[in-house]
Structure formats: C-alpha cells, structure tokens
C-alpha cells in the first residue's frame, strides 16, 4: 500500500468512524458524540485490520500486513529516530535532579526502590506496541492555523502482549503517543479539492456522511497531513514514605514533523513556560512580562487562545500528580508571581492589576481573568503541565479505550478525564459553527471549570456544578469571593466546601449540618 493511499484511507476513516460510532450507539447520547471516537469495537477493527497503525501511516514502503512492535518502530523507522534519544535524555536529567534533591533515596526500575522508574526497555521490546486507543477531533484549535481547520489526533497507548502478535493484551503501560494531523492541508489539491472545506469536515464529523466517494482518487501528497507527535510517559512512581506522600511524575514531550527531512524533531511544548530560564535571565523575564501584559496578548491569554513565542518555552515538562486542587505552587509560573518567595517576580501584583485596568480602558472585555488570582490560574492552566495536572486521570487527559479486554464496553471504560468530557460541549459548538458557515468562538474557560455557552447538558454533573465539581468558596473573613470564579456555583443541595489549601477554590459536596 502506498503512503498516499494510506493517508487517503486515514482521512476517509476518520470521518467514517464518527458516523459508525453514532450509529452503533445512537441510543446512548455521549458527550463525545461528533467530537471523538471511543467505540472499542471500532477501534479494535481499525487496529487489527492494520488501517490506522502508526507503522502503516509512517512507513510508505511497507507491504507486510502486521503492526510493528516497539523495537521495530523505533529501530526501523528513520522518521522516529530522534524520539528515543530525546526521551532518554529527559530521563537522565530527571534522575540527576532527583538524586541531587534526595541523595539518600534509591532510584531504579521495579519494586523495592524509593523511586520506581518507567522501564524504558519496553520501548525496545518485541512484546510491546502502540495500539489505537481513540481518535479526537480538535477543530477547536483552528485558531492556530486557519487553513488547516484545526487538528485530528490519533491517540495510541503502549501495550505489552504475551506474544508479539497475540490478540490478548497482558498490560496497558503508562505511556501514550499522539499522532497529530492537520484536519486539512492546502496541498490536497485535486478535482474535488474545493469540497474539502472546514465546513465539510465538520459536517461529516457531526453526521453520518460518507467520505469514500469524495476522497477516492484525490492525489494526497506524501506527509501532507502530518504535524507532530506528542508523548506522555509516566517517568516514575514514588511510593508514600516517612518523608513524602505518594506521587507519580509524567514526562511530556513534543516532536514536530519536518517535511524536508521527513523526520520528527524535538520541539518546544505549546505555551509551556520555561520557568528555569526565565528565573535565571532577568532580561528574558522582563521581555516575557512586557509581551504577555500587552493588552492584545492579554486578551488572547484570557480567552485561552494565546500562542506564547518559542523563546520563552521549554522542550519538556514533568507533571506531578496528585497536585491538589490548587496546583499553582507546583507549576511553571511558581516563582513568577509575587508572594511565592521570589524577590524579583516576573509579574508583580501591581503590574497585573495595571494591565487589567489598561485592557478595560481600551475596551477589551476579559471573560475569565478578572483578578490577580484569575491571572495566576490562567498562567497555570495555559501550560501543558498545568493543564494535565488539573482534573486529569493521573497525568493523562485521554488514557484511551482498552479494546483488548474480553468484553469491552463504553459503560465500564473511562477513556478520558473530567476536563476532557467537560470541554466537549465547547468543542461541539465550534464544529457546529464551522458546519453552518459561521465564525467560531475559540475562547475557552479555565481547565477547572468548563465553558458552557448556554448549554444545560452538564448541569448537575461533576463536570459543571454537581458533586465533586470545582467551585468558588464564599468569602470568609478577609478572604472575599474572587471575581474570576464567582460564577462557579454548586447545584441545588450542594455547597462549596474547602478541599485542599486553596482559599478561593473548593469542591461541591452535600450540605452538612
């Protein structure tokens, strides 16, 4: 099968899968309807028929009809040659930092160590491979590149099998690999190219449209849709001890696809602020403050659509979980805000207040950031690490569907985090706008609380105002309810109660006497 043919099949099936899911589960109105594919039976078929395996999509010369194990994947595909060394280097840096901070603790793979590392041998094994665990429509990210209509993400989970080609999985391992594709590429020119619009792509995801007739015969260029690979690996498990509580650490990496070299190259993480460099370089810190507090950039920052320049960003991030309800002290902005022990913070409180006032004077209406605390929370959840630590499942937002179990069922498998499900209303609203030829509103709320846009679909659930939802604590003593979070209320019968160290954000629980 040619590489171009594989890409045609990929685009065809991304659309067809959406239709198949809604047909097979029509009686079950799921939040991800039209925005994600989580049907285990369908994912199994796509994987076992070798249609959307990573090797099928990246190895254009391949004729054999079998998925590649990880030793083949990283050993044979030159496109992936930089991924293993980059991950290994991050592991070594992680180990060195931990040994420096806790020289008396032992570090190694397996039980019996104070810090139990992920076994990197699993990335060079004949018994592991990345299996398709979900497909997610991210056309809500079209603000990054309008001509691409956003992204389609194929999410793979590292899985160990009893034998290389055995259909029964032994263990799902704590690592995901996302192959991120453009939803559309201008180079997909052909006799029917004019029909491949953002509106048409959205329509097919929201309906049961058939793409076979449209894409069959389109001259897809090699690699036209491929954008990047994102990896999320549980780098270490740290059991509870006399000196610290239990936690797990996750490593996030991004590798952009270079169409000239046809290889994935280590890249910065979108909006992942490099706190270490900023704190060490006064000039860089000053430049970052001036850039972010500019009214136009502050508006995008408030709406969640800001794209921070690469010179301020990091090429890797470690996420610790559990991080608590108010993880601001653990994330990249720690030390950048006043009151965190930093003598010369990047964002003194007075400067933030002044920037908010300046934006208001220019008629820039801010939707989310209405206080210094709101600014700090956005500074946290705009980053990859801060977002993954907020309302995640461990360090993941999409662990994916385990279709390898004997009787898979969407009712018994939780493929994604509360943050993921809470955001589906907004994402679907954007798809509808694209379909109807309207200008989408790409703004989003905080990671802790979904932006509802008038929908009542989430009312009474943990995603909005139900039991376990994040909420704004009422003012107590000198601590008044913060203006950035006053709309975070609880459903009838529940009250916002303190949970953790935050004086502003609590959780909705049943009222007690």
DONUZA-445797 format. One record per residue (C-alpha): x, z, y; residue in one letter; residue number from 1. Coordinates in Angstrom, 2 decimals, padded with zeros to 5 digits. Layout:
BEGIN
> X,Z,Y,a,NUM
...
This chain:
BEGIN
> 000.00,000.00,000.00,x,1
> 001.41,-000.96,003.39,x,2
> 001.87,001.61,006.14,x,3
> -000.54,-000.28,008.40,x,4
> -003.14,-000.32,005.62,x,5
> -002.68,003.43,005.13,x,6
> -003.33,004.05,008.81,x,7
> -006.45,001.87,008.67,x,8
> -007.71,003.94,005.75,x,9
> -006.86,007.13,007.64,x,10
> -008.87,006.13,010.71,x,11
> -011.73,004.91,008.51,x,12
> -011.92,008.08,006.50,x,13
> -011.57,010.44,009.44,x,14
> -014.87,009.01,010.66,x,15
> -016.50,008.63,007.26,x,16
> -015.57,012.16,006.26,x,17
> -017.51,013.50,009.20,x,18
> -020.58,011.62,008.09,x,19
> -020.17,012.68,004.47,x,20
> -019.91,016.33,005.46,x,21
> -023.11,016.29,007.48,x,22
> -024.98,014.51,004.67,x,23
> -023.85,016.84,001.91,x,24
> -024.52,019.98,003.95,x,25
> -027.47,018.85,006.08,x,26
> -029.40,021.96,005.23,x,27
> -026.59,024.19,006.44,x,28
> -026.13,023.99,010.22,x,29
> -022.45,024.87,010.56,x,30
> -020.64,025.48,013.81,x,31
> -018.02,022.89,012.95,x,32
> -020.59,020.14,012.38,x,33
> -019.29,016.97,014.01,x,34
> -016.03,018.60,015.11,x,35
> -014.24,019.48,011.87,x,36
> -014.21,018.60,008.18,x,37
> -014.19,021.63,005.90,x,38
> -016.14,020.41,002.86,x,39
> -013.93,021.47,-000.11,x,40
> -015.24,018.77,-002.45,x,41
> -014.47,016.05,000.08,x,42
> -011.02,017.43,000.89,x,43
> -010.22,017.59,-002.82,x,44
> -011.17,013.93,-003.27,x,45
> -009.09,012.81,-000.29,x,46
> -006.08,014.73,-001.62,x,47
> -006.38,013.87,-005.29,x,48
> -007.05,010.17,-004.59,x,49
> -003.81,010.14,-002.59,x,50
> -005.55,008.88,000.53,x,51
> -004.57,011.40,003.22,x,52
> -001.47,012.96,001.67,x,53
> 001.46,013.28,004.05,x,54
> 003.63,011.06,001.87,x,55
> 001.00,008.29,001.84,x,56
> 000.80,008.32,005.64,x,57
> 004.52,008.54,006.40,x,58
> 006.17,006.54,003.63,x,59
> 005.20,002.92,004.20,x,60
> 007.21,001.51,001.27,x,61
> 005.75,003.88,-001.28,x,62
> 003.77,002.34,-004.14,x,63
> 003.59,005.23,-006.62,x,64
> 000.20,006.93,-006.71,x,65
> 001.26,010.58,-006.64,x,66
> 001.78,013.18,-003.89,x,67
> 005.31,014.27,-003.14,x,68
> 006.49,017.80,-003.86,x,69
> 008.35,019.51,-001.03,x,70
> 011.80,018.75,-002.49,x,71
> 010.91,015.06,-002.32,x,72
> 009.11,015.31,001.00,x,73
> 012.00,016.88,002.91,x,74
> 014.68,015.27,000.76,x,75
> 013.48,011.67,000.74,x,76
> 011.61,011.05,003.99,x,77
> 014.08,010.50,006.80,x,78
> 011.24,010.95,009.34,x,79
> 011.19,014.64,008.38,x,80
> 014.96,015.17,008.20,x,81
> 015.13,017.40,011.29,x,82
> 012.33,019.77,010.31,x,83
> 014.03,021.89,007.63,x,84
> 017.28,022.46,009.60,x,85
> 015.31,023.44,012.72,x,86
> 013.19,025.94,010.76,x,87
> 016.29,027.32,009.03,x,88
> 018.00,027.84,012.39,x,89
> 014.97,029.76,013.69,x,90
> 015.02,031.97,010.58,x,91
> 018.68,032.77,011.09,x,92
> 018.05,033.67,014.73,x,93
> 015.12,035.85,013.68,x,94
> 017.26,037.67,011.09,x,95
> 020.10,038.21,013.57,x,96
> 017.75,039.63,016.22,x,97
> 016.09,041.96,013.75,x,98
> 019.42,043.23,012.39,x,99
> 020.53,043.95,015.93,x,100
> 017.37,045.92,016.73,x,101
> 017.17,047.74,013.37,x,102
> 020.66,047.75,011.80,x,103
> 019.71,050.24,009.07,x,104
> 016.82,048.22,007.65,x,105
> 017.24,045.79,004.78,x,106
> 016.17,042.13,005.03,x,107
> 015.57,039.77,002.13,x,108
> 013.14,037.72,000.05,x,109
> 010.74,039.67,-002.15,x,110
> 009.61,043.26,-002.54,x,111
> 011.96,046.16,-002.07,x,112
> 013.22,045.11,001.35,x,113
> 012.22,046.70,004.65,x,114
> 011.67,043.18,005.99,x,115
> 010.36,040.74,003.38,x,116
> 011.23,037.18,004.36,x,117
> 009.34,034.00,003.53,x,118
> 011.09,032.30,000.61,x,119
> 012.49,029.12,002.12,x,120
> 013.27,027.87,-001.39,x,121
> 009.57,026.98,-001.50,x,122
> 010.36,024.17,000.94,x,123
> 012.74,022.63,-001.60,x,124
> 010.73,023.09,-004.77,x,125
> 009.28,020.83,-007.46,x,126
> 006.29,023.14,-007.74,x,127
> 005.09,023.20,-004.13,x,128
> 003.44,020.62,-001.92,x,129
> 001.37,020.45,001.24,x,130
> -002.30,019.87,000.40,x,131
> -005.01,018.76,002.81,x,132
> -006.91,021.87,003.97,x,133
> -009.01,020.46,006.80,x,134
> -009.43,017.76,009.46,x,135
> -010.19,018.80,013.02,x,136
> -011.41,016.68,015.94,x,137
> -009.66,017.65,019.18,x,138
> -011.04,015.10,021.60,x,139
> -011.42,018.10,023.90,x,140
> -007.70,017.60,024.55,x,141
> -008.16,014.15,026.08,x,142
> -007.10,015.60,029.45,x,143
> -003.52,015.48,028.13,x,144
> -003.73,011.69,027.75,x,145
> -006.97,009.97,028.66,x,146
> -006.10,006.69,026.98,x,147
> -005.63,008.41,023.60,x,148
> -009.11,010.03,023.71,x,149
> -007.61,013.31,022.52,x,150
> -006.37,014.13,019.04,x,151
> -007.30,014.24,015.36,x,152
> -005.46,016.89,013.36,x,153
> -004.83,016.73,009.63,x,154
> -004.01,020.26,008.51,x,155
> -002.05,020.85,005.31,x,156
> -001.43,024.13,003.50,x,157
> 001.71,024.81,001.47,x,158
> 000.62,025.48,-002.11,x,159
> 002.55,026.37,-005.26,x,160
> 001.33,024.81,-008.51,x,161
> 002.01,025.81,-012.10,x,162
> 003.44,022.33,-012.66,x,163
> 004.29,019.55,-010.19,x,164
> 001.13,017.53,-010.88,x,165
> -001.08,020.31,-012.19,x,166
> -004.56,020.38,-010.63,x,167
> -004.75,024.17,-010.75,x,168
> -003.04,025.96,-007.89,x,169
> -001.14,029.13,-008.57,x,170
> -000.80,030.34,-004.99,x,171
> -001.51,029.25,-001.45,x,172
> 001.60,030.11,000.58,x,173
> 001.53,031.29,004.22,x,174
> 002.53,028.07,005.92,x,175
> 000.57,025.23,007.48,x,176
> 001.75,021.82,008.63,x,177
> -000.42,019.88,011.09,x,178
> -000.02,016.13,011.37,x,179
> -001.37,015.46,014.86,x,180
> -002.69,011.97,015.52,x,181
> -003.96,010.28,018.63,x,182
> -007.66,009.61,018.31,x,183
> -006.94,006.14,019.68,x,184
> -003.91,004.12,020.71,x,185
> -003.96,001.13,023.12,x,186
> -001.69,-000.79,020.73,x,187
> -004.59,-001.01,018.27,x,188
> -005.44,-004.37,019.76,x,189
> -007.41,-006.91,017.76,x,190
> -010.58,-008.92,017.66,x,191
> -012.71,-005.75,017.72,x,192
> -010.48,-003.50,019.82,x,193
> -013.00,-003.34,022.66,x,194
> -015.30,-001.36,020.36,x,195
> -012.69,001.33,019.68,x,196
> -013.54,003.44,022.73,x,197
> -013.66,007.18,023.25,x,198
> -017.45,006.91,023.26,x,199
> -017.49,005.12,019.90,x,200
> -015.07,007.55,018.27,x,201
> -017.18,010.49,019.44,x,202
> -020.39,008.83,018.27,x,203
> -019.03,008.38,014.76,x,204
> -017.95,012.00,014.52,x,205
> -021.34,013.20,015.71,x,206
> -023.31,010.82,013.46,x,207
> -023.01,009.19,010.06,x,208
> -021.54,005.96,011.34,x,209
> -019.64,003.63,009.04,x,210
> -016.18,002.60,010.21,x,211
> -015.35,000.29,007.32,x,212
> -016.73,-002.84,008.94,x,213
> -015.08,-002.11,012.28,x,214
> -011.53,-001.25,011.20,x,215
> -011.16,-003.58,008.23,x,216
> -008.65,-006.21,009.28,x,217
> -007.59,-004.56,012.54,x,218
> -003.83,-005.08,013.00,x,219
> -002.81,-001.45,013.36,x,220
> 000.87,-001.33,014.37,x,221
> 003.16,000.94,012.41,x,222
> 003.01,004.56,013.54,x,223
> 000.62,003.82,016.42,x,224
> -001.45,006.95,016.00,x,225
> 001.22,009.48,015.03,x,226
> 002.06,012.01,017.77,x,227
> 003.71,015.13,016.31,x,228
> 003.95,017.70,013.53,x,229
> 003.21,021.39,014.16,x,230
> 004.32,024.07,011.69,x,231
> 003.21,027.68,011.40,x,232
> 005.16,029.81,008.91,x,233
> 004.84,033.49,008.06,x,234
> 008.50,034.24,008.62,x,235
> 008.33,037.88,007.48,x,236
> 006.16,040.74,006.25,x,237
> 007.21,044.19,007.48,x,238
> 005.56,046.96,005.39,x,239
> 004.49,050.21,007.00,x,240
> 007.24,052.81,007.15,x,241
> 008.06,056.08,008.86,x,242
> 009.48,054.16,011.83,x,243
> 006.84,051.44,012.33,x,244
> 003.40,050.19,011.35,x,245
> 002.70,047.24,009.09,x,246
> 003.01,043.81,010.69,x,247
> 003.63,040.17,009.90,x,248
> 005.58,037.71,012.01,x,249
> 004.79,033.99,012.26,x,250
> 007.08,031.21,013.45,x,251
> 005.57,028.33,015.45,x,252
> 007.44,025.01,015.81,x,253
> 006.62,021.51,017.11,x,254
> 008.26,018.17,016.24,x,255
> 007.37,015.13,018.38,x,256
> 007.38,011.69,016.78,x,257
> 009.92,009.31,018.30,x,258
> 008.62,005.78,017.80,x,259
> 012.10,004.32,018.48,x,260
> 013.94,006.35,015.84,x,261
> 010.80,006.79,013.68,x,262
> 011.66,010.45,013.21,x,263
> 010.08,013.79,014.11,x,264
> 012.33,015.57,016.61,x,265
> 012.33,019.23,017.62,x,266
> 010.34,019.69,020.82,x,267
> 009.07,022.32,023.20,x,268
> 005.73,024.03,022.47,x,269
> 003.00,023.16,024.94,x,270
> 002.73,025.91,027.59,x,271
> 004.93,028.27,025.54,x,272
> 006.72,030.03,028.40,x,273
> 010.39,030.72,027.64,x,274
> 010.37,034.33,028.79,x,275
> 014.01,034.96,027.82,x,276
> 015.37,032.16,030.01,x,277
> 013.05,032.98,032.90,x,278
> 014.11,036.62,032.98,x,279
> 017.79,035.64,032.80,x,280
> 017.65,032.95,035.50,x,281
> 016.40,034.11,038.89,x,282
> 016.21,030.57,040.28,x,283
> 014.21,029.28,037.31,x,284
> 011.87,032.26,037.55,x,285
> 011.33,031.62,041.25,x,286
> 010.63,027.94,040.61,x,287
> 008.10,028.79,037.92,x,288
> 006.25,031.18,040.22,x,289
> 006.08,028.61,043.01,x,290
> 004.86,025.92,040.62,x,291
> 002.15,027.97,038.90,x,292
> 000.81,029.62,042.07,x,293
> 000.39,026.28,043.81,x,294
> -003.40,026.01,044.36,x,295
> -003.79,022.75,042.41,x,296
> -001.84,024.06,039.44,x,297
> -003.64,027.40,039.67,x,298
> -006.95,025.56,039.37,x,299
> -005.83,023.86,036.16,x,300
> -004.39,027.16,034.93,x,301
> -007.77,028.83,035.49,x,302
> -009.62,026.08,033.61,x,303
> -007.23,026.09,030.67,x,304
> -006.02,022.52,031.24,x,305
> -002.67,023.25,032.85,x,306
> 000.41,021.48,031.45,x,307
> 003.50,023.51,032.34,x,308
> 006.69,021.41,032.84,x,309
> 009.07,021.38,029.88,x,310
> 011.93,023.00,031.81,x,311
> 010.03,026.31,031.67,x,312
> 009.15,026.09,027.95,x,313
> 010.58,027.26,024.62,x,314
> 011.21,025.31,021.41,x,315
> 009.97,028.08,019.15,x,316
> 007.81,031.19,019.20,x,317
> 007.33,034.19,016.94,x,318
> 003.85,035.71,016.79,x,319
> 003.41,039.30,015.61,x,320
> 000.16,040.50,014.08,x,321
> -001.69,042.75,014.38,x,322
> -001.15,042.58,018.10,x,323
> -004.00,044.80,019.21,x,324
> -007.00,043.98,021.36,x,325
> -004.93,043.64,024.49,x,326
> -001.71,041.95,023.36,x,327
> -000.43,041.16,026.84,x,328
> 002.52,043.50,026.43,x,329
> 003.70,041.64,023.34,x,330
> 003.56,038.08,024.59,x,331
> 005.81,035.78,026.62,x,332
> 004.55,036.98,030.00,x,333
> 005.76,040.52,029.25,x,334
> 008.29,041.31,031.96,x,335
> 006.92,038.55,034.19,x,336
> 004.16,040.71,035.63,x,337
> 004.54,043.73,037.90,x,338
> 004.11,047.12,036.23,x,339
> 005.81,046.11,032.97,x,340
> 009.17,047.65,033.70,x,341
> 010.58,044.52,035.32,x,342
> 012.36,045.20,038.60,x,343
> 012.01,041.62,039.80,x,344
> 008.88,040.18,038.13,x,345
> 008.05,036.51,038.41,x,346
> 004.53,037.37,039.52,x,347
> 004.29,040.46,041.74,x,348
> 000.70,041.64,042.11,x,349
> 000.58,040.85,045.82,x,350
> 001.70,037.26,045.18,x,351
> -001.07,036.74,042.62,x,352
> -003.69,038.21,044.98,x,353
> -002.39,035.98,047.77,x,354
> -002.55,032.87,045.56,x,355
> -006.14,033.62,044.56,x,356
> -007.08,034.06,048.21,x,357
> -005.33,030.83,049.19,x,358
> -007.18,028.88,046.49,x,359
> -010.51,030.28,047.69,x,360
> -009.70,029.31,051.29,x,361
> -009.11,025.73,050.13,x,362
> -012.48,025.66,048.42,x,363
> -011.03,025.76,044.89,x,364
> -013.57,027.64,042.80,x,365
> -011.99,029.60,039.96,x,366
> -014.11,030.04,036.85,x,367
> -012.14,032.64,034.88,x,368
> -009.32,034.14,036.93,x,369
> -010.91,036.43,039.49,x,370
> -008.37,039.27,039.44,x,371
> -004.76,040.06,038.65,x,372
> -005.82,041.14,035.14,x,373
> -007.53,037.76,034.64,x,374
> -004.34,036.00,035.73,x,375
> -002.31,038.06,033.28,x,376
> -004.69,037.40,030.40,x,377
> -004.62,033.66,031.07,x,378
> -000.83,033.81,031.26,x,379
> -001.04,035.28,027.77,x,380
> -003.57,033.05,026.04,x,381
> -002.38,029.77,027.59,x,382
> 000.72,030.08,025.39,x,383
> 000.83,029.09,021.73,x,384
> 001.92,032.60,020.73,x,385
> -000.65,034.42,022.85,x,386
> -003.49,032.24,021.61,x,387
> -002.51,032.65,017.95,x,388
> -002.40,036.41,018.38,x,389
> -005.90,036.54,019.87,x,390
> -008.81,036.62,017.41,x,391
> -006.76,034.93,014.71,x,392
> -006.59,035.38,010.95,x,393
> -003.12,036.82,010.80,x,394
> -001.11,034.29,012.75,x,395
> -003.38,031.35,011.94,x,396
> -006.45,029.85,013.62,x,397
> -007.06,027.41,010.77,x,398
> -005.76,028.67,007.39,x,399
> -007.85,025.87,005.89,x,400
> -010.15,025.41,002.92,x,401
> -008.84,026.28,-000.53,x,402
> -010.41,023.48,-002.60,x,403
> -008.12,024.33,-005.52,x,404
> -010.34,027.23,-006.60,x,405
> -012.53,026.50,-009.61,x,406
> -015.84,026.62,-007.73,x,407
> -015.18,026.04,-004.04,x,408
> -017.95,026.95,-001.64,x,409
> -018.12,026.92,002.14,x,410
> -020.18,030.09,001.92,x,411
> -017.35,032.03,000.30,x,412
> -014.34,030.48,002.02,x,413
> -013.48,031.22,005.64,x,414
> -011.43,028.23,006.78,x,415
> -010.83,029.36,010.34,x,416
> -010.65,032.23,012.80,x,417
> -013.33,033.67,015.13,x,418
> -011.57,031.96,018.03,x,419
> -011.87,028.58,016.26,x,420
> -015.57,028.97,015.47,x,421
> -016.37,030.35,018.92,x,422
> -014.84,027.26,020.53,x,423
> -016.86,024.70,018.54,x,424
> -019.80,024.66,021.00,x,425
> -017.49,023.64,023.84,x,426
> -015.75,021.01,021.73,x,427
> -019.04,019.51,020.58,x,428
> -020.28,019.43,024.18,x,429
> -017.24,017.33,025.08,x,430
> -017.90,014.93,022.19,x,431
> -021.50,014.51,023.36,x,432
> -020.30,013.75,026.89,x,433
> -017.90,011.10,025.55,x,434
> -020.65,009.59,023.40,x,435
> -023.09,009.42,026.30,x,436
> -020.59,007.90,028.71,x,437
> -020.39,010.99,030.91,x,438
> -017.28,012.63,032.33,x,439
> -016.38,015.54,030.00,x,440
> -015.76,019.04,031.33,x,441
> -012.50,020.02,029.63,x,442
> -012.41,023.57,031.02,x,443
> -012.35,026.50,028.61,x,444
> -012.70,030.25,028.81,x,445
> -010.31,032.87,027.54,x,446
> -009.31,032.90,023.88,x,447
> -011.04,036.28,023.50,x,448
> -014.46,035.03,024.57,x,449
> -015.94,031.51,024.12,x,450
> -017.20,029.35,026.95,x,451
> -020.87,028.84,026.06,x,452
> -022.04,026.18,028.54,x,453
> -025.64,027.36,028.33,x,454
> -025.82,027.34,024.52,x,455
> -027.51,030.22,022.69,x,456
> -026.16,029.19,019.28,x,457
> -023.62,032.03,019.20,x,458
> -025.92,034.76,020.56,x,459
> -025.71,037.95,018.52,x,460
> -022.61,036.84,016.61,x,461
> -019.09,038.22,016.60,x,462
> -018.06,035.09,018.50,x,463
> -020.10,035.95,021.58,x,464
> -021.85,039.32,022.06,x,465
> -022.56,040.60,018.56,x,466
> -020.88,043.32,016.53,x,467
> -017.11,043.07,016.89,x,468
> -017.18,040.72,019.89,x,469
> -014.76,041.34,022.75,x,470
> -016.44,042.77,025.84,x,471
> -015.81,044.22,029.28,x,472
> -015.57,048.00,029.43,x,473
> -017.68,049.62,032.15,x,474
> -015.84,051.28,034.98,x,475
> -014.66,054.77,034.19,x,476
> -013.13,056.96,036.86,x,477
> -010.67,054.90,038.84,x,478
> -010.92,052.02,036.36,x,479
> -013.71,049.76,037.63,x,480
> -015.04,046.90,035.52,x,481
> -012.75,043.93,036.12,x,482
> -014.28,040.92,037.89,x,483
> -012.66,038.49,035.44,x,484
> -014.54,039.99,032.50,x,485
> -017.85,041.38,033.81,x,486
> -019.83,038.63,032.05,x,487
> -018.51,039.79,028.67,x,488
> -021.56,041.85,027.72,x,489
> -022.94,043.02,024.38,x,490
> -026.22,042.11,022.69,x,491
> -029.18,044.49,022.64,x,492
> -028.49,047.57,020.54,x,493
> -024.74,047.34,021.02,x,494
> -022.46,048.82,023.61,x,495
> -018.92,048.01,024.71,x,496
> -016.59,050.69,023.39,x,497
> -012.88,051.21,023.81,x,498
> -010.75,049.97,020.95,x,499
> -007.01,049.96,021.38,x,500
> -005.06,050.68,024.54,x,501
> -006.80,048.32,026.96,x,502
> -008.70,049.89,029.84,x,503
> -010.59,046.65,030.51,x,504
> -011.46,045.02,027.17,x,505
> -013.28,046.71,024.29,x,506
> -015.48,045.65,021.37,x,507
> -019.23,045.57,020.85,x,508
> -020.32,048.29,018.44,x,509
> -023.58,050.05,017.58,x,510
> -024.54,052.66,020.13,x,511
> -023.74,056.22,019.14,x,512
> -025.36,059.40,020.37,x,513
